[in-house]
């Protein structure tokens, strides 16, 4: 198990922190067809059973926002 520090390098088993939900584990990576083309998705599963499917491009954006928040404090 590793702790993800770069959202472009997310692997199954990595632990990530998702704002408002806490720490979760990446349980799969998938490619899904959308209206705008194929999207790479990571599925994050939390201890309470909640799962979130997040496009990796959105994960990158959220990671950058969170990093900026931390650096401003």
LOTORZA-681329 format. One line per field, with one value per residue (C-alpha): residue in three letters; x, y, z. Coordinates in pm, 1 decimal, decimal comma, always signed. Each point is the difference from the previous one (the first is absolute). Layout:
BEGIN
aa c(ALA	...);
east c(X	...);
north c(Y	...);
up c(Z	...);
//
This chain:
BEGIN
aa c(UNK	UNK	UNK	UNK	UNK	UNK	UNK	UNK	UNK	UNK	UNK	UNK	UNK	UNK	UNK	UNK	UNK	UNK	UNK	UNK	UNK	UNK	UNK	UNK	UNK	UNK	UNK	UNK	UNK	UNK	UNK	UNK	UNK	UNK	UNK	UNK	UNK	UNK	UNK	UNK	UNK	UNK	UNK	UNK	UNK	UNK	UNK	UNK	UNK	UNK	UNK	UNK	UNK	UNK	UNK	UNK	UNK	UNK	UNK	UNK	UNK	UNK	UNK	UNK	UNK	UNK	UNK	UNK	UNK	UNK	UNK	UNK	UNK);
east c(+0,0	+121,0	-130,2	-73,8	+167,1	-45,8	-349,5	+143,0	+163,5	-295,7	+4,6	-243,0	+61,9	+118,6	-150,1	-136,4	-175,0	-323,9	-127,0	-314,0	+35,5	+345,6	+241,7	-97,0	+167,8	+16,3	-170,9	+2,4	+94,5	-231,1	-53,5	-359,1	-157,0	-162,7	-158,5	+332,0	+212,2	+161,8	+85,0	+240,0	-170,0	+127,7	-241,9	+57,2	-154,3	-36,8	-18,4	-376,4	-58,1	-47,1	+158,7	+79,0	+88,2	+222,5	+144,1	+378,4	-0,2	-234,9	+217,7	+295,8	-197,2	-118,9	+350,3	+139,7	-274,5	+66,7	+374,1	-52,6	-224,2	+264,4	+277,0	-199,1	-28,8);
north c(+0,0	+350,2	+343,0	+197,2	+338,1	+64,9	-42,1	-90,1	-302,0	-167,3	-376,3	-257,8	-23,4	+360,8	+196,2	+341,7	+274,0	+130,6	+325,7	-47,3	-381,7	-61,8	-277,0	-261,9	-266,7	-13,1	-328,6	+15,8	+197,0	-13,0	+154,9	+108,9	+123,6	+342,8	+241,9	+180,9	-313,9	-256,0	+113,4	-163,1	-49,0	-90,1	-159,8	+96,4	-212,4	+130,8	-193,0	+58,4	-166,4	+321,5	-9,4	+295,6	-26,5	+291,4	+82,8	+26,5	+347,6	+117,9	-174,6	+203,2	+326,0	-79,3	-100,1	+331,3	+194,5	-185,8	+51,0	+373,3	+12,6	-170,5	+226,7	+316,3	-90,6);
up c(+0,0	-82,7	+84,9	-318,1	-20,6	-374,0	-141,1	-340,3	+158,9	+170,6	+41,6	+135,4	+373,5	+37,1	+287,4	-91,8	+193,2	-149,2	+147,7	+214,6	-5,0	+143,9	-92,0	-253,1	-208,6	-377,6	-80,9	-379,6	-309,5	-297,2	-339,2	-60,0	-321,5	+27,8	-245,9	-27,9	-37,5	+224,5	+353,8	+241,5	+338,6	+345,7	+244,2	+363,0	+276,0	+353,4	+327,2	+30,3	-340,1	-199,0	-345,2	-221,8	-369,5	-91,5	-342,3	+30,7	-158,1	+275,9	+259,1	-128,2	+26,8	+353,2	+104,4	-124,5	+181,2	+325,3	-29,5	-52,7	+309,3	+212,3	-124,5	+79,5	+370,3);
//
